[in-house]
Amino acid sequence: MAKNETFWTADGSHLPDVLPHTKAKHRLVEEYIQNWIFTLCGNNIGKRKKVLIVDGFCGGGMYRDPDNGEMWAGSPIRIIRAVEKGLERVKREKSKPNYDLQAKYIFIDSDKNHLDSLKAHMIGNGLDNYLNDPDKCELIYGEFEQKLDKILSEIRKSKCSSFFLLDPFGYTDVSMRSMRDIIDLKKSEILYTFMIEFVIRFLKERDGKLKKAFETVLEADGYYEVETQFDDTPAQQEYLKNQTLNLFRKRTNADFVYGFSLLHNQSKVKYYLIHLASSVVAQRVMKSAMWVQNNLDFLCQHHDNVYGMGHKSIYYYEDKNFPRLFDVKQTNTQACIEKLDEDLMPLIYSGGGIQFSDLELQTIQRNPATFEHYAEFVNQQREAKEIQVIRDGKITTSRQVKSTDIILRARYKQTKLFT
């Protein structure tokens, strides 16, 4: 591999700089994995669980943080620590002190120097006990797609839940076929870094070599049919986002697909982090993790709302020197509630009532709302006398909305007369 800005030497002495969008990605993975373990194990009526986590392009274990010159842990170390934290939460918060989590990690890289570096930094971080047990951790040298079939066989045999972090260097390193094979396991999910710059380059150049990858690896023939000159307008960026998510829904067979935008400048997305899952619970947990890392303002004058949730590097640098005068999370929450009004009220008004879980199921991929936002929306509409909530055949006033509650249009809307 060419010695570009992201490489590690075998002894672990050379560390690439970690960029703001990479920090956001690592934090998102860390947040999600911890909550994934907490949800899987905390809601499990049994006493044990098996999980397998694959980092398909793992890198060398550590980065250098140019902000302070200190070391920044890469995804393998963060994943292990996140699982440990998630299990501790299960034992403490779910009162399961003896819960048995059998977690295995597979770290793959096509550069042996990267694996040697990762091994050195795992030892340096006190994780050598994982390296000494092949049932806990494997470091595999080679191309991800060439190693996938064996991993899939292991998952099928063990019947475990699995998570794949796929952050390739090139746009041809992971095919839609491979992602279909993973999703077809049903208890597996993927967080994939998709280089949208490849699509933009293809739309601008229509190069023959790009066309082959576009059609055979991405299977995107018939998508991104932009007839006009592509010039990164907000409308075109929104079109790219929607087409990308629709493409992954269609080609991977994933029931739930949601994206997180990574922007290097004011208006252009460089990567999408795309989460693919067969479970609405998995997407619910992922969206909550995305909210923690989001720094886009859904009401921003620069049309940040066209990107959905995401991280803009320019805000990272600006906020270090000039913190925002307002709470972006608070303004985003209100914008999110307003979007739910557009998505949910037609469903509520169209019939004789709809179960709360179905409201979420039918709309969760159309907006950034978390489960808590859905519940807050229902409570606001109930207070406005627009809807009623039926539980066990009776109207309930409980603010704790349940998945089985029936939401329907209020029969009588109260009005207040002013004199």
C-alpha positions, 0 to 999 in steps of 0.5 A: 500500500502507498504510504499515504497519510493513514499508515502505521509502521510495524513497531507502532512508532509512526501514528497518523494524525486523527482528523475531526471526522475520524474522531466523530466516527470513533466516538459514534462507534464507541457510543453505539457498541456500548449501548448495543451490548447494554440492550442485547444483554440487558433485555435478554431473559437468559444469563449468557450471550454470544457476540462477534464483532468484526473490524474489517479494515482495522488499522494500527490501533492508535493515532496522534491527536494534533490538538494536543499531541497525545495518542488517540485510540483507534476503533479496535481498542475503542470497541473492546473498551465499549463492550467492557463498559456495556457489560459493566452497565448490564451487571450494575443497572440490570442487576445481572452481576453474573451475566456471561457475555462471550464476546469475540473480536476479529480485526482484519487488515491487508497491511501486515504492518498495521496488524503488528502495530495494533498488536503492540498497542493492544499490549501497551493498553493492557489488552494482551489477554485478548491476544492470547486467546483465539476464542476472544480475538483474532488478528487476520492478515488479508483482504476483507472480502476474501476472509468473509465466507469463513467468518460468516460460517463461524457466525452461522455455526455459533448462532451469535449476534454480530456487528461489522464495522467496515471502513475501507480505504477504497470504494471497491473494497466492499461489494453489495454482495458481501453486505447482502450476505452479512444482512441475510444472517438476520442477527447481524448489522453493519456500519459502513463508511461510504465514499460519496466522493466516488459517486460525485466523481462518476457523475462528473466524469462518466469514466469507463473504469469508474462505470464498471465499479459503479455497476458491478461493485456498487450495483448502482445502475439506475441510481443517481440519474442526475441530468444536469451539471453536478455542482454540489447545490443543497438540492443535489446534496439532498438528492445524493443522500436520499438516493444513497440510502434507497440504494442500500435499502434495495441492494443489501436487503436491510430492513432498516437503513440510516445515514450519518453525514461527515462533511469536511467543509461548509457544504459537501459531504465526503463520507456517509456512515451507513447503518444497516440492520434487520431490527428496528431496535438496532436502528433506534439505538444507533440513532440515539448514538448519532444524536450524541455526535451530531453537530449539525443544526437542523434549522441552520441557514446553511441548509444543514437539514438536507444532510440529516444528522452528521458532523461538520469539521468546520464546526468542530474548529469553530466551536473550539475557539468560539462556542455557540451561543445556543444549544444546538441539541435543543433547537434540533429537538424542536425541529425534529418534533415538527418533522414528526408532525408531518410524518405521523399525523397523516397516519394517525388521521387516516384510520381508526387508530394505529399502534405506537410501535407501527407509527415508529416502524413506518416512519423511523427511516424518514426522520432523525427522531429517537424513541424518546422524540416519538413519545414526546410528540405523542404527549404534546399532541395529546395535551393539545387535544389532537389525539387520544391514547388508548391502553387496554381499551381505555383512554390513558393519561400516562406520559409513559407511552408504550409500544402497544398503545393505540394512537387515534384522533381525538373525537372532540377538540376542546376550544377556548373562547376569549371575550 
